[in-house]
């Protein structure tokens, strides 16, 4: 899945999912792809997964310092939802 990078800004825009962070709808680019890549790493525990999700998310998204923990929490929720879909 790492070869499936957006070819341009328009393609990246089509890959945005909205989630609530601190009660505000926030678009996160490449969320599904980031979750799939982290899932493939088979990390052992939740802190490692949260860290990997946040790191991967930062590649395509700006994550303000003051809300890093909330981003990580929401990303983990989305990760858990993705696990239950499979």
Secondary structure, DSSP 8 states (H G I E B T S, - for coil): -TT---SSHHHHHHTEEEEEETTEEEEEETHHHHHHHHHHTT-SSHHHHHHHHHHHHHHHS---GGGHHHHHHHHHHHHHHHHHH-
